[in-house]
């Protein structure tokens, strides 16, 4: 019997598969962790950009800009949960509702699986005035992901718009 032909034995193949499975078992949690970091960082950066744009637009237009959570659409939702997204718009008619006469500043959809964003209790919308100030008291956003509470981040927006 000639054993010089190329190829692998069944035993060699099983050992290689066992090593591959062990490597995947170690790598998958790391990949999941990295994915959570990317999603939560992206959400934080997009929220920050939306808030900066809202303050700048209010200052430049001399009007009101409303930023509020949505339920995945282009209308404000009366909730402190921003996970499904948010909308920022120049509220030209002053009714706190995005309508035909209002100008869209930014719109963000769902943050994705494993990421949650909530604001201070009672703060279901932010209103930026003509000088870029946020009407009302400071608001705290808490951003969580599937890594758990130890990795939660907070973003505080003062009523000066900073």
C-alpha positions in Angstrom: 0.0 0.0 0.0 1.4 3.3 -1.1 1.3 6.0 1.7 3.1 8.7 -0.2 0.0 10.2 -1.8 -1.1 13.6 -0.5 -4.0 14.1 1.8 -5.1 13.9 5.4 -6.2 11.1 7.6 -9.5 11.2 9.4 -7.7 11.7 12.7 -5.7 14.7 11.4 -8.9 16.3 10.1 -10.7 15.8 13.4 -7.7 17.3 15.4 -7.7 20.3 13.0 -11.4 20.8 13.5 -11.0 20.5 17.3 -8.3 23.2 17.3 -10.5 25.4 15.0 -13.5 25.1 17.4 -11.3 26.0 20.4 -10.0 29.1 18.6 -13.6 30.1 17.7 -14.7 29.6 21.3 -12.1 32.1 22.4 -12.5 34.6 19.5 -16.4 34.9 19.5 -16.7 36.7 22.8 -14.0 39.1 21.8 -15.7 39.8 18.5 -19.0 40.3 20.3 -17.3 42.7 22.7 -15.7 44.6 19.8 -19.0 44.8 18.0 -20.7 46.3 21.1 -18.0 48.9 21.5 -18.4 50.0 17.9 -22.2 50.2 18.1 -22.2 52.2 21.4 -19.4 54.5 20.3 -21.2 55.2 17.0 -24.4 55.9 18.9 -22.6 58.3 21.3 -20.9 60.2 18.4 -24.1 60.5 16.4 -26.1 61.8 19.4 -23.4 64.3 20.1 -23.3 65.4 16.5 -27.1 65.8 16.5 -27.1 67.9 19.6 -24.3 70.1 18.3 -26.1 70.5 15.0 -29.3 71.4 16.8 -27.7 74.1 18.9 -25.9 75.5 15.8 -29.1 75.5 13.7 -31.0 77.3 16.5 -28.3 80.0 16.7 -28.0 80.5 13.0 -31.8 80.5 12.3 -32.8 82.4 15.4 -35.5 79.9 16.0 -36.3 76.7 18.0 -34.9 73.3 17.2 -36.5 70.3 18.8 -34.6 67.0 19.4 -36.7 64.1 20.6 -36.7 60.3 20.6 -38.8 58.5 17.9 -40.2 55.0 17.6 -38.4 54.5 14.4 -40.1 57.2 12.3 -40.0 60.9 11.8 -42.3 61.9 14.7 -41.5 62.6 18.4 -42.4 59.9 20.9 -43.3 60.8 24.5 -40.6 58.5 26.0 -37.2 58.8 27.6 -36.0 55.8 25.5 -33.9 56.9 22.6 -32.9 53.4 21.5 -35.2 53.4 18.4 -33.7 56.6 17.2 -34.3 60.4 17.3 -35.1 63.3 15.2 -33.9 67.0 15.3 -35.9 69.6 13.4 -36.3 73.3 13.2 -39.7 73.9 14.7 -40.8 76.8 12.6 -44.5 76.7 13.6 -43.7 76.1 17.3 -46.0 73.1 17.8 -43.2 70.6 18.8 -44.3 68.3 16.0 -42.3 67.7 12.8 -44.5 68.9 9.9 -44.4 70.2 6.4 -43.2 73.7 7.3 -40.4 72.4 9.5 -36.8 71.8 8.4 -35.1 68.5 9.2 -31.8 68.9 11.0 -31.0 65.2 11.6 -32.7 61.8 11.8 -31.2 58.7 13.3 -32.8 55.3 13.2 -32.6 52.3 15.6 -29.2 51.9 17.4 -29.0 48.2 16.7 -29.1 45.0 18.7 -27.6 45.2 22.2 -27.5 49.0 22.5 -29.8 51.1 24.7 -30.0 54.9 25.2 -32.2 56.6 27.8 -32.5 60.2 29.0 -33.3 61.7 32.4 -36.8 60.9 33.6 -39.2 63.4 32.3 -37.0 64.7 29.5 -38.8 63.4 26.4 -37.6 66.2 24.2 -34.9 68.9 24.1 -35.7 72.4 22.8 -32.8 74.6 21.7 -33.5 78.3 21.8 -32.2 81.0 19.4 -28.9 81.4 21.4 -28.2 77.7 21.3 -29.3 77.1 24.8 -31.3 74.0 25.8 -34.5 75.0 27.5 -35.0 73.4 30.9 -32.6 71.7 33.2 -29.6 69.6 32.4 -30.3 66.2 30.8 -28.3 63.0 31.3 -28.2 60.3 28.6 -27.2 56.8 29.7 -25.8 54.5 27.0 -25.6 50.8 27.7 -24.6 47.8 25.5 -24.5 44.1 25.9 -21.2 44.3 27.9 -23.2 45.2 31.0 -23.7 48.0 33.5 -20.0 48.3 34.2 -19.4 49.6 30.7 -22.4 52.1 30.7 -21.5 55.6 29.6 -23.2 58.9 30.4 -23.4 62.1 28.4 -24.6 65.2 30.2 -26.0 68.1 28.3 -26.2 71.3 30.3 -28.9 73.9 29.6 -26.2 76.1 28.1 -26.0 73.6 25.3 -22.6 72.1 26.2 
